[in-house]
Amino acid sequence: YLDALVTLAGLYFTQAKLDEAISISQRAIDFDLGCEPAYQTSMQAYARLNDRVNVKRMYQACVDAMKSQFNLPPSKETEELYQRLIK
C-alpha cells in the first residue's frame, strides 16, 4: 500500500498534478510517518508551486518524524534536496 502511494504521488508530480501529488504524499505520511520519499515528493511539489513556507514545513515534519521514529536525522538525499529547494 505504501509503495503504491509513493509511486502514485511521484507520477502525479511528473505530470505536474501538484495538488494531487501533495495529497497522496500526505496519505503516505499519515500511513507511515517515516516515509521519507513522501516528504521528498511533497517538498518538490510545494517548491514547484513556489511555496517555500510549506517546503520548510514539510522538511521540519520529516526531521521531527525521523527523530521520533528512529532517533536519526533525515537521509543525506533528503537534506540535499531541501538545500536545493530553498535556494
PyMOL Python script that loads the backbone (N, CA, C, O; Angstrom):
from pymol import cmd

cmd.read_pdbstr("""\
ATOM      1  N   TYR A   1       0.825  -1.198   0.000  1.00  0.00           N
ATOM      2  CA  TYR A   1       0.000   0.000   0.000  1.00  0.00           C
ATOM      3  C   TYR A   1       0.868   1.260   0.000  1.00  0.00           C
ATOM      4  O   TYR A   1       0.649   2.180  -0.788  1.00  0.00           O
ATOM      5  N   LEU A   2       1.848   1.284   0.890  1.00  0.00           N
ATOM      6  CA  LEU A   2       2.722   2.452   0.996  1.00  0.00           C
ATOM      7  C   LEU A   2       3.495   2.681  -0.301  1.00  0.00           C
ATOM      8  O   LEU A   2       3.585   3.809  -0.786  1.00  0.00           O
ATOM      9  N   ASP A   3       4.048   1.615  -0.855  1.00  0.00           N
ATOM     10  CA  ASP A   3       4.785   1.749  -2.123  1.00  0.00           C
ATOM     11  C   ASP A   3       3.884   2.285  -3.235  1.00  0.00           C
ATOM     12  O   ASP A   3       4.312   3.096  -4.056  1.00  0.00           O
ATOM     13  N   ALA A   4       2.637   1.822  -3.252  1.00  0.00           N
ATOM     14  CA  ALA A   4       1.697   2.293  -4.273  1.00  0.00           C
ATOM     15  C   ALA A   4       1.419   3.785  -4.106  1.00  0.00           C
ATOM     16  O   ALA A   4       1.355   4.519  -5.093  1.00  0.00           O
ATOM     17  N   LEU A   5       1.255   4.235  -2.864  1.00  0.00           N
ATOM     18  CA  LEU A   5       1.024   5.661  -2.622  1.00  0.00           C
ATOM     19  C   LEU A   5       2.216   6.499  -3.069  1.00  0.00           C
ATOM     20  O   LEU A   5       2.049   7.532  -3.717  1.00  0.00           O
ATOM     21  N   VAL A   6       3.412   6.052  -2.721  1.00  0.00           N
ATOM     22  CA  VAL A   6       4.627   6.797  -3.087  1.00  0.00           C
ATOM     23  C   VAL A   6       4.774   6.853  -4.609  1.00  0.00           C
ATOM     24  O   VAL A   6       5.106   7.898  -5.169  1.00  0.00           O
ATOM     25  N   THR A   7       4.527   5.733  -5.265  1.00  0.00           N
ATOM     26  CA  THR A   7       4.613   5.686  -6.724  1.00  0.00           C
ATOM     27  C   THR A   7       3.575   6.606  -7.361  1.00  0.00           C
ATOM     28  O   THR A   7       3.885   7.352  -8.290  1.00  0.00           O
ATOM     29  N   LEU A   8       2.350   6.548  -6.861  1.00  0.00           N
ATOM     30  CA  LEU A   8       1.285   7.391  -7.401  1.00  0.00           C
ATOM     31  C   LEU A   8       1.601   8.872  -7.203  1.00  0.00           C
ATOM     32  O   LEU A   8       1.399   9.677  -8.113  1.00  0.00           O
ATOM     33  N   ALA A   9       2.091   9.232  -6.032  1.00  0.00           N
ATOM     34  CA  ALA A   9       2.460  10.631  -5.776  1.00  0.00           C
ATOM     35  C   ALA A   9       3.541  11.079  -6.754  1.00  0.00           C
ATOM     36  O   ALA A   9       3.485  12.190  -7.281  1.00  0.00           O
ATOM     37  N   GLY A  10       4.521  10.215  -6.995  1.00  0.00           N
ATOM     38  CA  GLY A  10       5.581  10.538  -7.944  1.00  0.00           C
ATOM     39  C   GLY A  10       5.056  10.719  -9.359  1.00  0.00           C
ATOM     40  O   GLY A  10       5.498  11.610 -10.084  1.00  0.00           O
ATOM     41  N   LEU A  11       4.115   9.875  -9.748  1.00  0.00           N
ATOM     42  CA  LEU A  11       3.515  10.007 -11.079  1.00  0.00           C
ATOM     43  C   LEU A  11       2.749  11.319 -11.208  1.00  0.00           C
ATOM     44  O   LEU A  11       2.859  12.014 -12.218  1.00  0.00           O
ATOM     45  N   TYR A  12       1.980  11.650 -10.187  1.00  0.00           N
ATOM     46  CA  TYR A  12       1.271  12.932 -10.215  1.00  0.00           C
ATOM     47  C   TYR A  12       2.262  14.089 -10.319  1.00  0.00           C
ATOM     48  O   TYR A  12       2.031  15.048 -11.055  1.00  0.00           O
ATOM     49  N   PHE A  13       3.360  13.995  -9.583  1.00  0.00           N
ATOM     50  CA  PHE A  13       4.353  15.065  -9.628  1.00  0.00           C
ATOM     51  C   PHE A  13       4.929  15.214 -11.037  1.00  0.00           C
ATOM     52  O   PHE A  13       5.036  16.329 -11.547  1.00  0.00           O
ATOM     53  N   THR A  14       5.297  14.102 -11.663  1.00  0.00           N
ATOM     54  CA  THR A  14       5.892  14.179 -13.002  1.00  0.00           C
ATOM     55  C   THR A  14       4.891  14.680 -14.039  1.00  0.00           C
ATOM     56  O   THR A  14       5.286  15.203 -15.081  1.00  0.00           O
ATOM     57  N   GLN A  15       3.600  14.521 -13.758  1.00  0.00           N
ATOM     58  CA  GLN A  15       2.560  15.022 -14.663  1.00  0.00           C
ATOM     59  C   GLN A  15       2.123  16.440 -14.293  1.00  0.00           C
ATOM     60  O   GLN A  15       1.163  16.966 -14.855  1.00  0.00           O
ATOM     61  N   ALA A  16       2.831  17.051 -13.347  1.00  0.00           N
ATOM     62  CA  ALA A  16       2.532  18.413 -12.872  1.00  0.00           C
ATOM     63  C   ALA A  16       1.150  18.523 -12.240  1.00  0.00           C
ATOM     64  O   ALA A  16       0.544  19.595 -12.239  1.00  0.00           O
ATOM     65  N   LYS A  17       0.659  17.422 -11.707  1.00  0.00           N
ATOM     66  CA  LYS A  17      -0.586  17.439 -10.925  1.00  0.00           C
ATOM     67  C   LYS A  17      -0.163  17.580  -9.462  1.00  0.00           C
ATOM     68  O   LYS A  17      -0.205  16.630  -8.679  1.00  0.00           O
ATOM     69  N   LEU A  18       0.243  18.799  -9.131  1.00  0.00           N
ATOM     70  CA  LEU A  18       0.946  19.033  -7.872  1.00  0.00           C
ATOM     71  C   LEU A  18       0.053  18.898  -6.651  1.00  0.00           C
ATOM     72  O   LEU A  18       0.487  18.361  -5.632  1.00  0.00           O
ATOM     73  N   ASP A  19      -1.175  19.370  -6.728  1.00  0.00           N
ATOM     74  CA  ASP A  19      -2.081  19.218  -5.584  1.00  0.00           C
ATOM     75  C   ASP A  19      -2.337  17.743  -5.285  1.00  0.00           C
ATOM     76  O   ASP A  19      -2.384  17.336  -4.124  1.00  0.00           O
ATOM     77  N   GLU A  20      -2.502  16.947  -6.340  1.00  0.00           N
ATOM     78  CA  GLU A  20      -2.706  15.515  -6.153  1.00  0.00           C
ATOM     79  C   GLU A  20      -1.455  14.863  -5.575  1.00  0.00           C
ATOM     80  O   GLU A  20      -1.553  13.998  -4.705  1.00  0.00           O
ATOM     81  N   ALA A  21      -0.286  15.268  -6.048  1.00  0.00           N
ATOM     82  CA  ALA A  21       0.971  14.722  -5.522  1.00  0.00           C
ATOM     83  C   ALA A  21       1.098  15.011  -4.031  1.00  0.00           C
ATOM     84  O   ALA A  21       1.507  14.146  -3.257  1.00  0.00           O
ATOM     85  N   ILE A  22       0.748  16.221  -3.638  1.00  0.00           N
ATOM     86  CA  ILE A  22       0.818  16.599  -2.227  1.00  0.00           C
ATOM     87  C   ILE A  22      -0.185  15.790  -1.412  1.00  0.00           C
ATOM     88  O   ILE A  22       0.145  15.288  -0.337  1.00  0.00           O
ATOM     89  N   SER A  23      -1.387  15.666  -1.913  1.00  0.00           N
ATOM     90  CA  SER A  23      -2.433  14.934  -1.203  1.00  0.00           C
ATOM     91  C   SER A  23      -2.064  13.464  -1.003  1.00  0.00           C
ATOM     92  O   SER A  23      -2.214  12.928   0.095  1.00  0.00           O
ATOM     93  N   ILE A  24      -1.588  12.823  -2.049  1.00  0.00           N
ATOM     94  CA  ILE A  24      -1.215  11.412  -1.953  1.00  0.00           C
ATOM     95  C   ILE A  24       0.020  11.250  -1.070  1.00  0.00           C
ATOM     96  O   ILE A  24       0.113  10.287  -0.308  1.00  0.00           O
ATOM     97  N   SER A  25       0.960  12.174  -1.164  1.00  0.00           N
ATOM     98  CA  SER A  25       2.131  12.127  -0.278  1.00  0.00           C
ATOM     99  C   SER A  25       1.697  12.208   1.175  1.00  0.00           C
ATOM    100  O   SER A  25       2.229  11.498   2.028  1.00  0.00           O
ATOM    101  N   GLN A  26       0.735  13.069   1.455  1.00  0.00           N
ATOM    102  CA  GLN A  26       0.251  13.195   2.834  1.00  0.00           C
ATOM    103  C   GLN A  26      -0.409  11.906   3.305  1.00  0.00           C
ATOM    104  O   GLN A  26      -0.267  11.528   4.468  1.00  0.00           O
ATOM    105  N   ARG A  27      -1.124  11.234   2.423  1.00  0.00           N
ATOM    106  CA  ARG A  27      -1.717   9.936   2.791  1.00  0.00           C
ATOM    107  C   ARG A  27      -0.630   8.933   3.137  1.00  0.00           C
ATOM    108  O   ARG A  27      -0.781   8.155   4.078  1.00  0.00           O
ATOM    109  N   ALA A  28       0.464   8.944   2.385  1.00  0.00           N
ATOM    110  CA  ALA A  28       1.582   8.041   2.682  1.00  0.00           C
ATOM    111  C   ALA A  28       2.197   8.379   4.037  1.00  0.00           C
ATOM    112  O   ALA A  28       2.521   7.483   4.816  1.00  0.00           O
ATOM    113  N   ILE A  29       2.357   9.662   4.313  1.00  0.00           N
ATOM    114  CA  ILE A  29       2.926  10.097   5.593  1.00  0.00           C
ATOM    115  C   ILE A  29       1.988   9.725   6.735  1.00  0.00           C
ATOM    116  O   ILE A  29       2.443   9.286   7.792  1.00  0.00           O
ATOM    117  N   ASP A  30       0.693   9.895   6.535  1.00  0.00           N
ATOM    118  CA  ASP A  30      -0.275   9.514   7.561  1.00  0.00           C
ATOM    119  C   ASP A  30      -0.204   8.016   7.845  1.00  0.00           C
ATOM    120  O   ASP A  30      -0.383   7.589   8.985  1.00  0.00           O
ATOM    121  N   PHE A  31       0.056   7.225   6.817  1.00  0.00           N
ATOM    122  CA  PHE A  31       0.167   5.771   6.963  1.00  0.00           C
ATOM    123  C   PHE A  31       1.470   5.379   7.645  1.00  0.00           C
ATOM    124  O   PHE A  31       1.494   4.459   8.462  1.00  0.00           O
ATOM    125  N   ASP A  32       2.564   6.082   7.307  1.00  0.00           N
ATOM    126  CA  ASP A  32       3.886   5.779   7.862  1.00  0.00           C
ATOM    127  C   ASP A  32       4.669   7.078   8.008  1.00  0.00           C
ATOM    128  O   ASP A  32       5.174   7.622   7.026  1.00  0.00           O
ATOM    129  N   LEU A  33       4.765   7.569   9.239  1.00  0.00           N
ATOM    130  CA  LEU A  33       5.460   8.839   9.487  1.00  0.00           C
ATOM    131  C   LEU A  33       6.907   8.827   9.014  1.00  0.00           C
ATOM    132  O   LEU A  33       7.479   9.888   8.761  1.00  0.00           O
ATOM    133  N   GLY A  34       7.500   7.663   8.890  1.00  0.00           N
ATOM    134  CA  GLY A  34       8.899   7.568   8.495  1.00  0.00           C
ATOM    135  C   GLY A  34       9.127   7.419   7.003  1.00  0.00           C
ATOM    136  O   GLY A  34      10.222   7.043   6.583  1.00  0.00           O
ATOM    137  N   CYS A  35       8.119   7.704   6.193  1.00  0.00           N
ATOM    138  CA  CYS A  35       8.212   7.514   4.739  1.00  0.00           C
ATOM    139  C   CYS A  35       8.873   8.729   4.083  1.00  0.00           C
ATOM    140  O   CYS A  35       8.191   9.633   3.600  1.00  0.00           O
ATOM    141  N   GLU A  36      10.193   8.737   4.073  1.00  0.00           N
ATOM    142  CA  GLU A  36      10.931   9.883   3.528  1.00  0.00           C
ATOM    143  C   GLU A  36      10.602  10.207   2.076  1.00  0.00           C
ATOM    144  O   GLU A  36      10.506  11.387   1.738  1.00  0.00           O
ATOM    145  N   PRO A  37      10.423   9.216   1.195  1.00  0.00           N
ATOM    146  CA  PRO A  37      10.096   9.571  -0.189  1.00  0.00           C
ATOM    147  C   PRO A  37       8.824  10.417  -0.304  1.00  0.00           C
ATOM    148  O   PRO A  37       8.718  11.250  -1.204  1.00  0.00           O
ATOM    149  N   ALA A  38       7.873  10.213   0.585  1.00  0.00           N
ATOM    150  CA  ALA A  38       6.650  11.018   0.551  1.00  0.00           C
ATOM    151  C   ALA A  38       6.942  12.464   0.939  1.00  0.00           C
ATOM    152  O   ALA A  38       6.402  13.392   0.337  1.00  0.00           O
ATOM    153  N   TYR A  39       7.791  12.655   1.938  1.00  0.00           N
ATOM    154  CA  TYR A  39       8.188  14.023   2.300  1.00  0.00           C
ATOM    155  C   TYR A  39       8.921  14.681   1.133  1.00  0.00           C
ATOM    156  O   TYR A  39       8.701  15.855   0.836  1.00  0.00           O
ATOM    157  N   GLN A  40       9.791  13.921   0.476  1.00  0.00           N
ATOM    158  CA  GLN A  40      10.564  14.465  -0.639  1.00  0.00           C
ATOM    159  C   GLN A  40       9.651  14.915  -1.779  1.00  0.00           C
ATOM    160  O   GLN A  40       9.816  16.008  -2.320  1.00  0.00           O
ATOM    161  N   THR A  41       8.693  14.069  -2.137  1.00  0.00           N
ATOM    162  CA  THR A  41       7.768  14.429  -3.218  1.00  0.00           C
ATOM    163  C   THR A  41       6.957  15.658  -2.846  1.00  0.00           C
ATOM    164  O   THR A  41       6.751  16.554  -3.664  1.00  0.00           O
ATOM    165  N   SER A  42       6.500  15.687  -1.606  1.00  0.00           N
ATOM    166  CA  SER A  42       5.720  16.831  -1.141  1.00  0.00           C
ATOM    167  C   SER A  42       6.546  18.115  -1.186  1.00  0.00           C
ATOM    168  O   SER A  42       6.060  19.151  -1.640  1.00  0.00           O
ATOM    169  N   MET A  43       7.785  18.052  -0.720  1.00  0.00           N
ATOM    170  CA  MET A  43       8.651  19.236  -0.753  1.00  0.00           C
ATOM    171  C   MET A  43       8.869  19.704  -2.187  1.00  0.00           C
ATOM    172  O   MET A  43       8.834  20.903  -2.461  1.00  0.00           O
ATOM    173  N   GLN A  44       9.092  18.764  -3.101  1.00  0.00           N
ATOM    174  CA  GLN A  44       9.306  19.128  -4.504  1.00  0.00           C
ATOM    175  C   GLN A  44       8.057  19.773  -5.105  1.00  0.00           C
ATOM    176  O   GLN A  44       8.153  20.745  -5.854  1.00  0.00           O
ATOM    177  N   ALA A  45       6.894  19.231  -4.775  1.00  0.00           N
ATOM    178  CA  ALA A  45       5.650  19.798  -5.307  1.00  0.00           C
ATOM    179  C   ALA A  45       5.430  21.210  -4.769  1.00  0.00           C
ATOM    180  O   ALA A  45       5.073  22.117  -5.521  1.00  0.00           O
ATOM    181  N   TYR A  46       5.642  21.389  -3.478  1.00  0.00           N
ATOM    182  CA  TYR A  46       5.498  22.742  -2.916  1.00  0.00           C
ATOM    183  C   TYR A  46       6.510  23.701  -3.544  1.00  0.00           C
ATOM    184  O   TYR A  46       6.187  24.861  -3.802  1.00  0.00           O
ATOM    185  N   ALA A  47       7.720  23.228  -3.789  1.00  0.00           N
ATOM    186  CA  ALA A  47       8.736  24.086  -4.411  1.00  0.00           C
ATOM    187  C   ALA A  47       8.296  24.504  -5.806  1.00  0.00           C
ATOM    188  O   ALA A  47       8.468  25.659  -6.196  1.00  0.00           O
ATOM    189  N   ARG A  48       7.736  23.579  -6.549  1.00  0.00           N
ATOM    190  CA  ARG A  48       7.279  23.912  -7.896  1.00  0.00           C
ATOM    191  C   ARG A  48       6.126  24.917  -7.858  1.00  0.00           C
ATOM    192  O   ARG A  48       5.923  25.679  -8.803  1.00  0.00           O
ATOM    193  N   LEU A  49       5.378  24.908  -6.759  1.00  0.00           N
ATOM    194  CA  LEU A  49       4.300  25.891  -6.564  1.00  0.00           C
ATOM    195  C   LEU A  49       4.827  27.199  -5.968  1.00  0.00           C
ATOM    196  O   LEU A  49       4.052  28.103  -5.655  1.00  0.00           O
ATOM    197  N   ASN A  50       6.148  27.289  -5.815  1.00  0.00           N
ATOM    198  CA  ASN A  50       6.799  28.460  -5.206  1.00  0.00           C
ATOM    199  C   ASN A  50       6.308  28.723  -3.785  1.00  0.00           C
ATOM    200  O   ASN A  50       6.158  29.873  -3.371  1.00  0.00           O
ATOM    201  N   ASP A  51       6.063  27.653  -3.050  1.00  0.00           N
ATOM    202  CA  ASP A  51       5.559  27.729  -1.677  1.00  0.00           C
ATOM    203  C   ASP A  51       6.670  27.300  -0.713  1.00  0.00           C
ATOM    204  O   ASP A  51       6.680  26.184  -0.194  1.00  0.00           O
ATOM    205  N   ARG A  52       7.601  28.227  -0.495  1.00  0.00           N
ATOM    206  CA  ARG A  52       8.756  27.928   0.356  1.00  0.00           C
ATOM    207  C   ARG A  52       8.363  27.647   1.800  1.00  0.00           C
ATOM    208  O   ARG A  52       9.024  26.863   2.482  1.00  0.00           O
ATOM    209  N   VAL A  53       7.301  28.276   2.268  1.00  0.00           N
ATOM    210  CA  VAL A  53       6.851  28.051   3.649  1.00  0.00           C
ATOM    211  C   VAL A  53       6.505  26.578   3.854  1.00  0.00           C
ATOM    212  O   VAL A  53       6.899  25.975   4.852  1.00  0.00           O
ATOM    213  N   ASN A  54       5.768  26.004   2.906  1.00  0.00           N
ATOM    214  CA  ASN A  54       5.402  24.598   3.047  1.00  0.00           C
ATOM    215  C   ASN A  54       6.557  23.656   2.730  1.00  0.00           C
ATOM    216  O   ASN A  54       6.590  22.539   3.247  1.00  0.00           O
ATOM    217  N   VAL A  55       7.495  24.073   1.902  1.00  0.00           N
ATOM    218  CA  VAL A  55       8.712  23.268   1.722  1.00  0.00           C
ATOM    219  C   VAL A  55       9.402  23.132   3.076  1.00  0.00           C
ATOM    220  O   VAL A  55       9.772  22.032   3.486  1.00  0.00           O
ATOM    221  N   LYS A  56       9.570  24.246   3.759  1.00  0.00           N
ATOM    222  CA  LYS A  56      10.228  24.233   5.072  1.00  0.00           C
ATOM    223  C   LYS A  56       9.405  23.461   6.095  1.00  0.00           C
ATOM    224  O   LYS A  56       9.960  22.734   6.919  1.00  0.00           O
ATOM    225  N   ARG A  57       8.086  23.615   6.046  1.00  0.00           N
ATOM    226  CA  ARG A  57       7.210  22.905   6.984  1.00  0.00           C
ATOM    227  C   ARG A  57       7.319  21.395   6.790  1.00  0.00           C
ATOM    228  O   ARG A  57       7.398  20.645   7.763  1.00  0.00           O
ATOM    229  N   MET A  58       7.322  20.955   5.543  1.00  0.00           N
ATOM    230  CA  MET A  58       7.425  19.516   5.277  1.00  0.00           C
ATOM    231  C   MET A  58       8.799  18.982   5.666  1.00  0.00           C
ATOM    232  O   MET A  58       8.915  17.875   6.192  1.00  0.00           O
ATOM    233  N   TYR A  59       9.831  19.765   5.409  1.00  0.00           N
ATOM    234  CA  TYR A  59      11.167  19.338   5.816  1.00  0.00           C
ATOM    235  C   TYR A  59      11.226  19.193   7.337  1.00  0.00           C
ATOM    236  O   TYR A  59      11.746  18.199   7.844  1.00  0.00           O
ATOM    237  N   GLN A  60      10.699  20.170   8.059  1.00  0.00           N
ATOM    238  CA  GLN A  60      10.726  20.102   9.520  1.00  0.00           C
ATOM    239  C   GLN A  60       9.894  18.926  10.029  1.00  0.00           C
ATOM    240  O   GLN A  60      10.275  18.276  11.003  1.00  0.00           O
ATOM    241  N   ALA A  61       8.774  18.652   9.389  1.00  0.00           N
ATOM    242  CA  ALA A  61       7.961  17.491   9.756  1.00  0.00           C
ATOM    243  C   ALA A  61       8.754  16.203   9.551  1.00  0.00           C
ATOM    244  O   ALA A  61       8.661  15.278  10.358  1.00  0.00           O
ATOM    245  N   CYS A  62       9.531  16.142   8.472  1.00  0.00           N
ATOM    246  CA  CYS A  62      10.380  14.979   8.204  1.00  0.00           C
ATOM    247  C   CYS A  62      11.451  14.842   9.277  1.00  0.00           C
ATOM    248  O   CYS A  62      11.674  13.750   9.799  1.00  0.00           O
ATOM    249  N   VAL A  63      12.112  15.944   9.607  1.00  0.00           N
ATOM    250  CA  VAL A  63      13.137  15.931  10.663  1.00  0.00           C
ATOM    251  C   VAL A  63      12.531  15.403  11.958  1.00  0.00           C
ATOM    252  O   VAL A  63      13.107  14.533  12.611  1.00  0.00           O
ATOM    253  N   ASP A  64      11.371  15.932  12.325  1.00  0.00           N
ATOM    254  CA  ASP A  64      10.711  15.524  13.569  1.00  0.00           C
ATOM    255  C   ASP A  64      10.326  14.049  13.541  1.00  0.00           C
ATOM    256  O   ASP A  64      10.502  13.339  14.531  1.00  0.00           O
ATOM    257  N   ALA A  65       9.799  13.588  12.406  1.00  0.00           N
ATOM    258  CA  ALA A  65       9.384  12.186  12.282  1.00  0.00           C
ATOM    259  C   ALA A  65      10.581  11.247  12.354  1.00  0.00           C
ATOM    260  O   ALA A  65      10.524  10.220  13.030  1.00  0.00           O
ATOM    261  N   MET A  66      11.661  11.592  11.664  1.00  0.00           N
ATOM    262  CA  MET A  66      12.848  10.732  11.694  1.00  0.00           C
ATOM    263  C   MET A  66      13.414  10.640  13.111  1.00  0.00           C
ATOM    264  O   MET A  66      13.863   9.579  13.544  1.00  0.00           O
ATOM    265  N   LYS A  67      13.386  11.759  13.821  1.00  0.00           N
ATOM    266  CA  LYS A  67      13.896  11.764  15.189  1.00  0.00           C
ATOM    267  C   LYS A  67      13.004  10.929  16.098  1.00  0.00           C
ATOM    268  O   LYS A  67      13.502  10.112  16.872  1.00  0.00           O
ATOM    269  N   SER A  68      11.691  11.126  16.013  1.00  0.00           N
ATOM    270  CA  SER A  68      10.786  10.402  16.913  1.00  0.00           C
ATOM    271  C   SER A  68      10.685   8.920  16.563  1.00  0.00           C
ATOM    272  O   SER A  68      10.561   8.085  17.459  1.00  0.00           O
ATOM    273  N   GLN A  69      10.736   8.583  15.279  1.00  0.00           N
ATOM    274  CA  GLN A  69      10.588   7.190  14.855  1.00  0.00           C
ATOM    275  C   GLN A  69      11.882   6.383  14.983  1.00  0.00           C
ATOM    276  O   GLN A  69      11.862   5.223  15.395  1.00  0.00           O
ATOM    277  N   PHE A  70      13.006   7.008  14.625  1.00  0.00           N
ATOM    278  CA  PHE A  70      14.258   6.262  14.502  1.00  0.00           C
ATOM    279  C   PHE A  70      15.424   6.866  15.273  1.00  0.00           C
ATOM    280  O   PHE A  70      16.510   6.287  15.320  1.00  0.00           O
ATOM    281  N   ASN A  71      15.197   8.038  15.881  1.00  0.00           N
ATOM    282  CA  ASN A  71      16.266   8.777  16.560  1.00  0.00           C
ATOM    283  C   ASN A  71      17.448   9.036  15.617  1.00  0.00           C
ATOM    284  O   ASN A  71      18.613   8.929  15.999  1.00  0.00           O
ATOM    285  N   LEU A  72      17.104   9.378  14.375  1.00  0.00           N
ATOM    286  CA  LEU A  72      18.094   9.665  13.333  1.00  0.00           C
ATOM    287  C   LEU A  72      17.687  10.933  12.591  1.00  0.00           C
ATOM    288  O   LEU A  72      16.517  11.317  12.604  1.00  0.00           O
ATOM    289  N   PRO A  73      18.651  11.581  11.947  1.00  0.00           N
ATOM    290  CA  PRO A  73      18.294  12.706  11.072  1.00  0.00           C
ATOM    291  C   PRO A  73      17.752  12.167   9.749  1.00  0.00           C
ATOM    292  O   PRO A  73      17.872  10.973   9.475  1.00  0.00           O
ATOM    293  N   PRO A  74      17.166  13.025   8.936  1.00  0.00           N
ATOM    294  CA  PRO A  74      16.759  12.593   7.593  1.00  0.00           C
ATOM    295  C   PRO A  74      17.977  12.127   6.786  1.00  0.00           C
ATOM    296  O   PRO A  74      19.119  12.434   7.126  1.00  0.00           O
ATOM    297  N   SER A  75      17.711  11.393   5.732  1.00  0.00           N
ATOM    298  CA  SER A  75      18.788  10.898   4.878  1.00  0.00           C
ATOM    299  C   SER A  75      19.531  12.057   4.220  1.00  0.00           C
ATOM    300  O   SER A  75      19.032  13.179   4.136  1.00  0.00           O
ATOM    301  N   LYS A  76      20.735  11.747   3.757  1.00  0.00           N
ATOM    302  CA  LYS A  76      21.530  12.744   3.034  1.00  0.00           C
ATOM    303  C   LYS A  76      20.767  13.225   1.799  1.00  0.00           C
ATOM    304  O   LYS A  76      20.821  14.404   1.449  1.00  0.00           O
ATOM    305  N   GLU A  77      20.065  12.316   1.152  1.00  0.00           N
ATOM    306  CA  GLU A  77      19.278  12.658  -0.040  1.00  0.00           C
ATOM    307  C   GLU A  77      18.214  13.712   0.294  1.00  0.00           C
ATOM    308  O   GLU A  77      18.028  14.670  -0.456  1.00  0.00           O
ATOM    309  N   THR A  78      17.527  13.530   1.408  1.00  0.00           N
ATOM    310  CA  THR A  78      16.502  14.498   1.821  1.00  0.00           C
ATOM    311  C   THR A  78      17.137  15.832   2.175  1.00  0.00           C
ATOM    312  O   THR A  78      16.624  16.888   1.804  1.00  0.00           O
ATOM    313  N   GLU A  79      18.255  15.783   2.894  1.00  0.00           N
ATOM    314  CA  GLU A  79      18.964  17.016   3.270  1.00  0.00           C
ATOM    315  C   GLU A  79      19.390  17.798   2.024  1.00  0.00           C
ATOM    316  O   GLU A  79      19.187  19.010   1.944  1.00  0.00           O
ATOM    317  N   GLU A  80      19.980  17.094   1.056  1.00  0.00           N
ATOM    318  CA  GLU A  80      20.451  17.752  -0.165  1.00  0.00           C
ATOM    319  C   GLU A  80      19.288  18.309  -0.982  1.00  0.00           C
ATOM    320  O   GLU A  80      19.376  19.407  -1.531  1.00  0.00           O
ATOM    321  N   LEU A  81      18.208  17.552  -1.056  1.00  0.00           N
ATOM    322  CA  LEU A  81      17.021  18.027  -1.765  1.00  0.00           C
ATOM    323  C   LEU A  81      16.513  19.314  -1.125  1.00  0.00           C
ATOM    324  O   LEU A  81      16.227  20.284  -1.826  1.00  0.00           O
ATOM    325  N   TYR A  82      16.401  19.327   0.175  1.00  0.00           N
ATOM    326  CA  TYR A  82      15.923  20.516   0.883  1.00  0.00           C
ATOM    327  C   TYR A  82      16.818  21.715   0.593  1.00  0.00           C
ATOM    328  O   TYR A  82      16.325  22.807   0.310  1.00  0.00           O
ATOM    329  N   GLN A  83      18.118  21.517   0.663  1.00  0.00           N
ATOM    330  CA  GLN A  83      19.046  22.624   0.403  1.00  0.00           C
ATOM    331  C   GLN A  83      18.877  23.168  -1.013  1.00  0.00           C
ATOM    332  O   GLN A  83      18.922  24.381  -1.219  1.00  0.00           O
ATOM    333  N   ARG A  84      18.683  22.285  -1.989  1.00  0.00           N
ATOM    334  CA  ARG A  84      18.462  22.730  -3.373  1.00  0.00           C
ATOM    335  C   ARG A  84      17.145  23.494  -3.508  1.00  0.00           C
ATOM    336  O   ARG A  84      17.071  24.488  -4.230  1.00  0.00           O
ATOM    337  N   LEU A  85      16.124  23.035  -2.823  1.00  0.00           N
ATOM    338  CA  LEU A  85      14.798  23.628  -2.984  1.00  0.00           C
ATOM    339  C   LEU A  85      14.666  24.999  -2.346  1.00  0.00           C
ATOM    340  O   LEU A  85      13.882  25.824  -2.815  1.00  0.00           O
ATOM    341  N   ILE A  86      15.414  25.255  -1.291  1.00  0.00           N
ATOM    342  CA  ILE A  86      15.252  26.545  -0.609  1.00  0.00           C
ATOM    343  C   ILE A  86      16.194  27.614  -1.139  1.00  0.00           C
ATOM    344  O   ILE A  86      16.127  28.760  -0.694  1.00  0.00           O
ATOM    345  N   LYS A  87      17.064  27.273  -2.073  1.00  0.00           N
ATOM    346  CA  LYS A  87      17.972  28.278  -2.646  1.00  0.00           C
ATOM    347  C   LYS A  87      17.237  29.181  -3.598  1.00  0.00           C
ATOM    348  O   LYS A  87      17.836  30.087  -4.177  1.00  0.00           O
TER     349      LYS A  87
END
""", "prot")
cmd.dss("prot")
cmd.show_as("cartoon", "prot")
cmd.util.cbc("prot")
cmd.orient("prot")
